[in-house]
Amino acid sequence: MSEEAFDHVTSLQIRLTELRNEHRDLDDAISRLQDSPQEDELLLRRLKKRKLALKDRIAVIQRMLDPNELA
């Protein structure tokens, strides 16, 4: 593997970790909001939409890192 390819894979792995952390944090925020007595439906929908978008981006990067893995 060339150094350029290694750097690309490394940056994808770092980005994947960041996205997974953000996804987990959103999951925690959604849980807290749902448990709140003053639940904000609009905010909840926005957080869930963001979480879904992150999930899609995570899946794309995973396929880029391991294209032979069955999805």
N, C-alpha and C positions, 0 to 999 in steps of 0.2 A: 504494500500500500504506500503510495507516495505521501510526502509530508502534507501536500495540499489536501489530499483526500482524507488523511488522518485529521487535519484541522477541521474539515467540514463535518466529519462524523462527530468529533468532539464537541463542536458548537451545537450540533443537533441534539446530542445527549444532554448538554447543559440546558438548552431551551426546553427539552422534554421534561427535565426535572423542575424547571421553573413553572411550566404549565401545570404539571401535576400538583405542585404546591399551591398554586393559585386555585386550582379546581377543588382541592381539599379545603382551603380556606373559605371558598364560596359555599361549600357544603356545610361547613360549620356556621357561617353567617345565616344561611337559609334556615337551618335548624333553630338557631336562636330567635330569628324573626318569627318563625311559625309558633314558637313557644311564648312569644310576647303577647301580653294582653291587648296591646294596641298594634296588631298586625297590619302592616302597610301592604295592601295587595299589589299596588303598582310596583313598588320596590321589589317585592317578592317575585313578580313576573320578570322583572329586568334581571335580577340575580340568576334566576333559573335559565333565562335565555342566554346569559353570559356563560353560565356553567355548561350548557349544551354546546355552545360554540367552542369552548375550550376542549370539551371531549372530542369534538370533530378534529380540531387541530392536533390534539394528542395522537389520535388514530392515524392521521396523515404522516406525522413524523415517525411513528412506530413502523409504518409500512416502508418509509424511506430507509430506515435503519435496518430493517429485516424484510426485504421484499419477497422472500421465499416463504415466509410464515403465512399460513392460511388465516384469513381474517374472519 
